[in-house]
């Protein structure tokens, strides 16, 4: 059985709220083409993909959506070899070393991640003033192979919105393949091994 998608493109909202009647994200790519300066016709698809991802995540609501356990997802260019590196923060349970024996708690009312309507949230200042919080998280840093990314477009005029959607969709596919099994295991609380 395949793991469920952890990342997806909100195509429905994108179409329904498009100022050009085609794509809200595409319209943003055209409007903010200056942010892509230096990525057009680049030998590597990475700079264009990084910019496309950042723009897709910056919209409200974001064009790229993700599972409730994911608190942040970004892309950057590796200074080592120019490859695409994705960095994802994932809500995780307390480690076994802390959750099995709770002597360290000393009856101080330690709290985990608060949840609002099933979504993990940052504790409010009021919550922090009342009790200590230990919010477990994982930082995933993973490369996306260059051959999985579409080439950077030659110019803003060469259908940059479609190229940006293809680049973001490629990252979504790779992250789903990489992370979905992990999220599935966290959701079912199945211990490793």
C-alpha positions as CSV (number, residue, x, y, z in Angstrom):
1,X,0.0,0.0,0.0
2,X,1.4,3.4,-1.0
3,X,1.8,6.1,1.5
4,X,-0.5,9.1,1.2
5,X,0.7,12.4,-0.3
6,X,2.4,14.6,2.2
7,X,2.8,17.6,-0.2
8,X,0.3,18.6,-2.9
9,X,-0.5,21.5,-5.2
10,X,-3.7,23.3,-4.4
11,X,-4.8,23.4,-8.0
12,X,-8.5,24.0,-7.2
13,X,-7.9,27.1,-5.1
14,X,-5.4,28.2,-7.7
15,X,-7.9,28.1,-10.5
16,X,-10.8,29.5,-8.5
17,X,-8.9,32.6,-7.4
18,X,-6.9,33.3,-10.5
19,X,-7.0,37.0,-11.6
20,X,-6.3,35.8,-15.2
21,X,-8.9,33.0,-15.0
22,X,-6.1,30.4,-15.4
23,X,-3.8,30.3,-12.4
24,X,-3.3,32.5,-9.4
25,X,0.3,31.1,-9.0
26,X,1.0,31.7,-12.7
27,X,-0.2,35.3,-12.4
28,X,2.1,35.8,-9.5
29,X,5.1,34.3,-11.5
30,X,4.4,36.8,-14.3
31,X,3.9,39.7,-11.9
32,X,7.0,38.9,-9.8
33,X,9.3,37.9,-12.7
34,X,12.0,40.2,-11.3
35,X,12.5,37.7,-8.5
36,X,13.6,35.2,-11.1
37,X,16.3,37.5,-12.5
38,X,19.5,35.5,-13.0
39,X,17.6,32.2,-13.3
40,X,16.5,32.5,-16.9
41,X,18.3,30.2,-19.3
42,X,20.6,29.1,-16.4
43,X,22.6,26.0,-17.1
44,X,21.2,24.5,-13.8
45,X,17.5,24.2,-13.1
46,X,18.2,24.7,-9.3
47,X,18.1,28.6,-9.0
48,X,14.8,28.7,-10.9
49,X,13.3,25.9,-8.9
50,X,14.4,27.5,-5.6
51,X,12.7,30.8,-6.6
52,X,9.6,29.0,-7.9
53,X,9.2,27.0,-4.6
54,X,9.7,30.1,-2.4
55,X,7.0,32.0,-4.4
56,X,4.6,29.0,-4.2
57,X,5.0,28.8,-0.5
58,X,4.7,32.5,0.1
59,X,1.2,32.9,-1.2
60,X,-1.7,33.0,1.2
61,X,-2.9,30.3,1.2
62,X,0.2,28.7,-0.3
63,X,0.1,27.0,-3.7
64,X,2.1,24.2,-2.2
65,X,0.3,22.6,0.7
66,X,1.5,20.0,3.2
67,X,0.6,17.6,5.8
68,X,-0.2,18.8,9.3
69,X,3.0,17.4,10.7
70,X,5.1,19.6,8.5
71,X,5.8,23.0,9.9
72,X,8.2,24.3,7.3
73,X,9.5,23.3,3.9
74,X,12.2,25.2,1.9
75,X,14.6,24.7,-0.9
76,X,18.1,26.1,-1.4
77,X,21.1,25.8,-3.6
78,X,23.9,23.7,-2.1
79,X,27.1,25.8,-1.8
80,X,29.0,22.5,-2.1
81,X,28.0,21.5,-5.6
82,X,25.0,23.6,-6.7
83,X,22.5,20.8,-6.2
84,X,19.0,21.4,-4.8
85,X,18.7,20.8,-1.1
86,X,15.2,20.6,0.5
87,X,14.8,21.3,4.3
88,X,11.7,20.1,6.0
89,X,10.7,20.5,9.6
90,X,8.4,17.7,10.9
91,X,6.5,17.5,14.2
92,X,7.6,14.4,16.0
93,X,6.8,12.7,19.3
94,X,9.2,13.0,22.3
95,X,12.1,10.6,22.0
96,X,11.7,7.3,23.8
97,X,14.5,8.3,26.3
98,X,12.2,11.1,27.5
99,X,8.8,9.6,27.1
100,X,9.3,6.2,28.7
101,X,10.6,7.4,32.1
102,X,9.3,10.8,33.2
103,X,11.4,11.5,36.3
104,X,12.8,14.5,34.5
105,X,9.3,16.1,34.4
106,X,9.2,16.6,38.2
107,X,5.5,17.3,38.1
108,X,5.9,20.6,36.2
109,X,3.2,19.9,33.7
110,X,5.3,19.6,30.6
111,X,3.3,20.0,27.4
112,X,3.8,18.7,23.9
113,X,2.7,20.5,20.6
114,X,-0.6,22.2,21.0
115,X,-3.2,21.2,18.4
116,X,-6.0,23.5,17.1
117,X,-8.6,21.8,14.9
118,X,-6.2,18.9,14.4
119,X,-3.3,21.1,13.3
120,X,-0.1,21.4,15.2
121,X,0.5,24.9,16.4
122,X,3.1,27.0,18.2
123,X,2.1,27.5,21.8
124,X,0.7,30.9,22.5
125,X,2.5,33.3,24.9
126,X,-0.2,32.6,27.4
127,X,0.4,28.9,27.2
128,X,4.2,29.4,27.5
129,X,3.7,31.6,30.6
130,X,1.7,28.7,32.3
131,X,3.7,25.6,31.6
132,X,7.0,24.4,30.0
133,X,6.7,23.0,26.5
134,X,8.9,20.3,24.8
135,X,8.0,20.2,21.1
136,X,9.8,17.4,19.3
137,X,10.7,18.0,15.7
138,X,12.8,16.5,13.0
139,X,14.9,18.4,10.5
140,X,15.1,16.6,7.2
141,X,17.7,17.8,4.8
142,X,17.7,16.0,1.5
143,X,19.0,16.5,-2.1
144,X,16.7,16.3,-5.1
145,X,18.6,14.8,-8.1
146,X,19.1,17.3,-10.9
147,X,17.7,14.9,-13.5
148,X,14.3,15.1,-11.8
149,X,14.0,18.9,-12.4
150,X,12.8,20.5,-15.6
151,X,15.2,22.9,-17.3
152,X,15.0,26.6,-16.5
153,X,13.0,28.6,-19.0
154,X,14.9,30.8,-21.5
155,X,13.1,34.0,-20.5
156,X,10.0,35.3,-18.7
157,X,8.3,35.3,-22.1
158,X,8.9,31.6,-22.6
159,X,5.9,30.5,-20.5
160,X,7.6,31.0,-17.2
161,X,4.4,30.2,-15.2
162,X,4.1,26.7,-16.7
163,X,7.8,26.1,-16.1
164,X,7.5,27.2,-12.5
165,X,4.5,24.9,-12.0
166,X,6.5,22.0,-13.5
167,X,9.5,22.8,-11.2
168,X,7.3,22.9,-8.1
169,X,5.5,19.7,-9.1
170,X,8.8,17.9,-9.5
171,X,9.9,18.9,-6.0
172,X,6.5,17.8,-4.6
173,X,6.9,14.4,-6.3
174,X,10.4,13.9,-4.9
175,X,9.4,15.0,-1.4
176,X,6.3,12.7,-1.4
177,X,8.5,9.8,-2.4
178,X,11.1,10.5,0.3
179,X,9.0,11.6,3.2
180,X,5.5,10.1,2.9
181,X,6.6,6.7,4.4
182,X,8.0,8.5,7.4
183,X,4.9,10.6,8.0
184,X,2.8,7.6,7.6
185,X,4.7,5.8,10.3
186,X,4.5,8.8,12.6
187,X,0.8,9.1,12.1
188,X,0.2,5.4,12.9
189,X,2.7,5.5,15.8
190,X,4.3,2.3,14.6
191,X,7.6,1.8,16.3
192,X,10.6,1.3,14.1
193,X,11.9,-2.3,13.5
